[in-house]
């Protein structure tokens, strides 16, 4: 699987975990030069508190387009150290 935005591959792995129709990529599968920390946090009733990254390609910024759970609940343990995408980031096989 690949996560692509603006023609650039942000992450690539054949070891994604699918939860609620989202592919969670292993942290080591991302290209870190395209990610910057965001101060956004949200709460999921069963996964815990999510943190976000802005995705950056050239001078374009896609705010909060990637998220992860730094301390997922026990029910969501399989997404620990994994990152998912939205906001126009394409997930392709």
N, C-alpha and C positions, 0 to 999 in steps of 0.2 A: 504494500500500500504506500501511496505517496500523498503528502499534503502539499498543495501548490497554490501560490497566490502571486498574481501578476507575472506568471510565467516562470517563477522561481520555486524550486523544490525546497520546502522548509523542513520536511522530515520524510524519511523513507525507512520502511521496515516490513518484514513479513511476520512480525511478532506483535501485531496490534491486538488489543483486547476491546471487544465491542460491548458497550453498556449504553442502553437507551438509544440505540442506533448511532452512537458516536464511536469512532475509532480512537482509542487512546494509544498513542505511540510511546515506546520506551524513551526515557529522557536521553539516553545515549544516541537515539536515532535523529535527534533534531540538529539543525545547523545553527548553533548558538549566535552567530553573527546577525541573525535576523530576528532576534528576540531581545526585548528590554522589559524590565520589571514595570508592572503597573501597580498602583495603589488600590485597585479595585478588589473587593472581596464580596462573595455572596454565600448564602447558606442553602444547602440542600438538606431536606429533612432526613434523608437516609445515607447520603455520602459524606456530609460534613461541610466544612468551610472551604470554598474554592478560592484560589488566588489566580491572578491573570497576568498575561504578558501582552504587550503591544507587539505586533508583527511589523517589521520594518524591511522594506525592499527599496533600495536606492533612497530617494527622499520621501517615499510614500509610507505613511503610517496607518496601519489598521488597528485601531485602539481596542484593546481587550479581546483580540481575535483568537487567543489561545488560553486555555485554562488548565489547572491541575489542582489536585487536593494534596497539600503537604502532609496532612495527618488525616487520611480518610478513616471513616468508621470501620469497625470490624466487618460489617456487611459489604463494604466497598474496598476491602483490602487489596483486591486484584488490580486496582488502578493506582496504587501507590507508585510513585516515581514515573508516572505516565502523563502525557499531555494530549489534550484534544483541541479541536478547532471548530470555528464557525465564522460568521460574518464574511462570507464570500470565499473562504479558503476551500478549495476543491479537494476532496478525498477521492483518489482514483487508484485502480488496481494496475 
